[in-house]
Amino acid sequence: METNPLELGIADFLAEKHRHASPATEEQYDFILRDVFLPWCQAESIIDPAQVTDKAMDRFTDKLRERRFRGHPLSVHTIRTYLRHTRMFLNACGVGKGRFKQPKAPERLIEVITPVEMTAMERVATDERDLTII
């Protein structure tokens, strides 16, 4: 049974997600908030969403960086997802973002094919449809 404002807020937020989100989205929010964020808050003695300051979010980010999944650290993209969902919950509770900034995502380089590769693919196209797709 929920006993503090943070737990009640999470329960209310997840109930709202249950009404409006897909089951997979709801499951993701549930895991992040109940299984990751809430235990961290309990360890930090945070019982109210208003106690989650910028500095607290920085500590939560550091904890996520230490977290392992199957022996590997969480990727920056996963950490950003955890933080984004946590911030959405806090925003729903009326807790402003302040100056907290998420870790920057690494730039992804898009691999493109060379003109030689394109010409080779066009040569092996068997019909007009394949050529159009290429």
BELCORDA-V771414 format. One record per helix or strand of 3 or more residues. SS is the DSSP state (H for helix, E for strand). FROM is the first residue (numbers start at 0). TO is the last residue. Records with the same first field share a line. If there is no record, write none. Layout:
# BELCORDA-V771414
SS = FROM-TO  FROM-TO
This chain:
# BELCORDA-V771414
H = 4-19  22-42  48-50  53-65  75-91  114-123  127-132
